Amino acid sequence: MQSKIEKAIEYYTFKSNELLEFVNSNHQLTADKIIECGEELATLEHKITALEVAKEN
């Protein structure tokens, strides 16, 4: 059984990939929307990193 940390990492990784696919496939994004997506992606990546560190400890 996966731990809660592993499930959270899996979820945030999925959301991160989903956001990247959205940005890369949409050619009509405004600069504001791209910046917003970049901020969301940064938040997701920080969460993933923190969870990976917690998993190791």
Secondary structure, DSSP 8 states (H G I E B T S, - for coil): ---HHHHHHHHHHHHHHHHHHHHHH-S---HHHHHHHHHHHHHHHHHHHHHHHHHH-
